[in-house]
Amino acid sequence: MLFNQIVFGPIKSRRLGISLGINLLPANGKLCTFNCIYCECGYNADYEDKRIPTREEVRLALDAKLSDMKSKGECPDVITFSGNGEPTLHHDFAGIIDDTIILRNKYFPEAKISVLSNSTCIHKESVFKALCKVDNNILKLDAASQELVNLIDQPTGNVEVEKLVENLRKFNGNVIIQTIFLRGEHNGVKFDNTTDEHVNSWLEAIKKIQPKQIMIYAIDRATPEKNLEKITVDELKKIAQKARVWGFDVMVAG
């Protein structure tokens, strides 16, 4: 499932409501620092045209779409950076966020701006500062185990979970953590991040980060790895309750 436009939707999001999407990445393939076995965009692939839209192209496309929605009386709940991979990889990400805030304020000041990110670029000062400006910086932490992160998320570079957690702590609570829970098998290795052991280690990381909200969810669309199991809503609710005991606001999307 790839997005072939810079601005797409709006679509109904399980977690965010009526969401107008922005894709800062190539239209013909995924570009990401993770190669998640559950990603709806599939695996990272070799393709010839890796062109990404310019900051001005993004601004013009968003301006046109918001103007059209305004004229039709269509109001988005949120403007969401997601698309074909990791949005913070765009070299003008910070500037694009500034442009988006201006356009949001012009057309739909009540709409939120969200970024769905895998957290791998938050060590960059420009990315960190940009994420601090948006309403919902929604950052991934699928497990606190290095082994599980390597298996489920398959980083394309060196991603150390301990450093990632430390970088997430720097938001001082102004962050939303998103975690997918699933079980299955990949390359002959069975895994399950819903076990007490893994949930407890994940929760210890959450306590360090102290996010303003946690979003936990299950598989919803087709995945590149076929040997995956969709976790039930009841299982998600049990995990959510473990976090709520510690005072965390948890959203469950089954």
N, C-alpha and C positions, 0 to 999 in steps of 0.2 A: 504494500500500500504506500505509494509515493505521491507526493504533492507536486503538481506540475505548474503551479502558479506561486507568485510571491505572496499574495494575499488570497486566502481561501476560506470558504464558509460564508456565513456563520454556520456552525454545527452545534448540536446539543452535546455538551460534555457531561460525563458522569459526575465530575467533581466541581466544575466551574460554571455550569449553566450555559447560556447562549454565548458561544465563543467564536470570535473572529480570529482566524489563525494567520500567522506570518511565518513564512519559510525563508530563511536567510541562506539556504544551501542549494546545491545544484538540483535542477528539476528532474534529472534522469538517473539519479543514484544516491545512495546514502553516504554521507560524510560524517564520521563520528569517531570520537576517541574511545568509545566502547563498541563492542560487537555482540550485543546482548542476544542470547538465544531465544528471547521472547519478543523481540522488537517487531512491531507491526510493519516497519519499513523493510524488514528482511536484514540480511547480512550486508556488511560493507562489501562493495564489489568494484572490480576494475571497469572503468568506462572512460571513453575518450574525452568527453566534454565535462570538465569539472568546474566550469564557470559559476561563480556566485554573483548574485545581483549587487550592484553598487548601492551605496548609501542613498544616493539621489533616486535611483530606481525604486527602492523600497519606500522612500518618502512619497514619491508621486503615486505609486500604486495604492498605498494606504490612504492618502488624501482623497483619491478618486473614489475608493470604496466607501469610506466614511461619509463623504459628501452624498453619494448615491443612497446609502442607507438612511441618512438624515432626511433626504427628500421623500423617501418612501415611508417614513415613520417607523423604521426598524431600528431598535436599540439593542446593541450587544451588552451582555453583562460583563464581558471581559475581552480584552485583546491579548491573545496568547502567542508567545514565541515558542514554536515547536518545530514542526516540519521534518525534513529528511535528515535527521541527525542532531548534532550538538550545536545549538544556535550561538553559543559564546565563542565558537571558533571563528566567526566572522571578524575580520580585522578592524571593522568600523562598528563593532557591536555597541560600544559606549555612545557613539554619536547617534546611532539609530535609536537607541533608547531615548535620548534627549529629543529627537524629532518626534518620536511616538508620543511622548508626554505632551508636547505642544499640540499635536493633532488631536489627541484624546481630549485635552482641555477645550479645544475649539469646538468639537462636534458633540462629544458625549462625556462631559466632565464627571458623570457618576460612574462611568465604566472603569473597571479595574484593569491594570496591566500586569500580566503574569508571564513568567519565564519558566519553562520546563527545561531543566538542565541536569546533566549527570554529575555535576560538581567538580569535574576534572580540571576546569580552568579558573577556579575561584582564587587560586594563588596569585593570579595576575591582578595587579592593582586596579587597572582600568575596568576589568570585568567585575571585581569586587565592588567598586564604587558604583558602577552602573546598576548592579543588582540591589544595592542598598536604596536606589531611587524608586524601584517599582513597588507596586502594592503587594504582589505575591511572588517572591523569589522561591520557587519550588524546586528543591534540590534533592537529588537521589542519594539514598543510602540503602542498598538492597540487603546488606549483611554487614556484620562487624567482623566477620572472619575473612582473612585474606584468601584462604582457599576457596570459599564460596563466591567471593567477588570475582576471582579469576575464572571460576567455572561458569557462573551465571552471566556476568557482565562482560567477560572476555576483553579486558583493556587492551588497546592497541599499543600502548606504551607502558611505562613503569608507573603504576598507581599503587601507592602504599596506603592501606586503609587507615592506619594510625595518623598519618599526616593529613589525610582527607578529613578525618574527624576533627583534628586540631584546627584546620582551616574553616570548618563549619562553625566551630565555637566562636570564631572571630566576628560573626554577625551579631553576637550578644543577644540572641533570641529572636532577631528580626529575620527569621527564616522558617520556611515550611519544609519539612522532610517528607519525601515520598518514598514508599517502599512497596515493592511487589512481593507477595508471598506465593510460592509455588513449589511443587515437587515434580520430580521426573528423572530423566536419564539423558546424559549427553556424552557422546563418544564412549559409551560403555560404562560411564560413571554415574551412579545413582546419587541423588541429593534431595534434601528437603529442608528448606529454611524456616519451616513452621514448628520444628521440634522445640522442646523446652530449652535445650542447650543453646540453640541458635537464637531463639526469641529473647532469652535472658541476656545473651551477649549483645544483641542488637539494642535491647533496652538500656543496658549500661552505657552504650554510646549515646543514646538519646538523652540520657540524664546529663551527660557532659555537654551536649550541644544546647539543651534547653530551648527547643524550637517553640514558636508561638502556636504551631499546629502540626499534626502528623496526618498524612494521607496514606492509608494502606489500601491496597487493591489487589485484584486477581486478574488473570488473563481475560481479555474481552474479545480479542480478534485473532485472526490466523497468525501463527508464529512460524519462524523459519525452522526451529527444532520441533519435530512432530511428537516426541515422546515426553510431553509436558502435561501436567494435570492441573486443571482449574480448581483452585481452593474454594470451598463453599463459604457462603456468607456467615454461617454459624461459626466456622473456624476463624474467620477474620474478626468476628465480634469478640471471640474469646481472647484473641491477641490484643485487640483494642482495649479490652477491659484491664489487661495487665498494665497497659500504659496509663490508663485513666486513674488507676489506683495512685499513681504518682503525680496526679494533677494535670496531665497533659490533655489537650483538646485533640480528639482523634476523629477523623472522618473515614468512614468505611465505604468502599465502592466495590461491590461484588460483581 
